[in-house]
Amino acid sequence: MYRARCAGCHQPNGAGVAGAFPSLVGDPVVAAANPDRHIAVVLRGLQGAAVAGVRYPGAMPGWASQLTDTEIAAVIGYERASWGNHGAPVTAADVARVRRRRPEAQ
């Protein structure tokens, strides 16, 4: 799932593309104890993000209408456990809970 949906921008090694798409390696959102922000970004997308003081103009699409809660949990789980990241696991129930929230409540 990661290779098919995310690797084109974030690269197979999670390193991103300098100046366009942020690295997921050691990203504070990916490594956070609470995965809600990470889930919200995958569900709703993001544009103009600043990571470690660097602003990325690239737009990430939201996947809420294209992927199930189980598929999103799998992608996020992969990102949180790869490339030296040690984020807490994510379940489909976690994704469903965040999906039900209003976007501004993230």
ChimeraX attribute file (.defattr): number of C-alpha atoms within 10 A of each C-alpha:
attribute: neighborCount
match mode: 1-to-1
recipient: residues
	/A:1	13
	/A:2	19
	/A:3	13
	/A:4	8
	/A:5	13
	/A:6	18
	/A:7	15
	/A:8	14
	/A:9	19
	/A:10	21
	/A:11	17
	/A:12	13
	/A:13	13
	/A:14	21
	/A:15	17
	/A:16	19
	/A:17	15
	/A:18	11
	/A:19	11
	/A:20	15
	/A:21	23
	/A:22	24
	/A:23	17
	/A:24	22
	/A:25	20
	/A:26	18
	/A:27	16
	/A:28	14
	/A:29	18
	/A:30	24
	/A:31	20
	/A:32	17
	/A:33	12
	/A:34	14
	/A:35	21
	/A:36	18
	/A:37	14
	/A:38	22
	/A:39	27
	/A:40	21
	/A:41	19
	/A:42	21
	/A:43	23
	/A:44	15
	/A:45	15
	/A:46	16
	/A:47	14
	/A:48	14
	/A:49	16
	/A:50	11
	/A:51	15
	/A:52	9
	/A:53	7
	/A:54	12
	/A:55	15
	/A:56	18
	/A:57	15
	/A:58	16
	/A:59	14
	/A:60	17
	/A:61	15
	/A:62	15
	/A:63	18
	/A:64	18
	/A:65	8
	/A:66	10
	/A:67	16
	/A:68	15
	/A:69	21
	/A:70	16
	/A:71	17
	/A:72	25
	/A:73	22
	/A:74	18
	/A:75	19
	/A:76	25
	/A:77	20
	/A:78	17
	/A:79	24
	/A:80	26
	/A:81	16
	/A:82	16
	/A:83	14
	/A:84	11
	/A:85	18
	/A:86	16
	/A:87	22
	/A:88	16
	/A:89	17
	/A:90	22
	/A:91	17
	/A:92	14
	/A:93	12
	/A:94	17
	/A:95	25
	/A:96	16
	/A:97	13
	/A:98	20
	/A:99	18
	/A:100	8
	/A:101	11
	/A:102	8
	/A:103	12
	/A:104	5
	/A:105	7
	/A:106	13
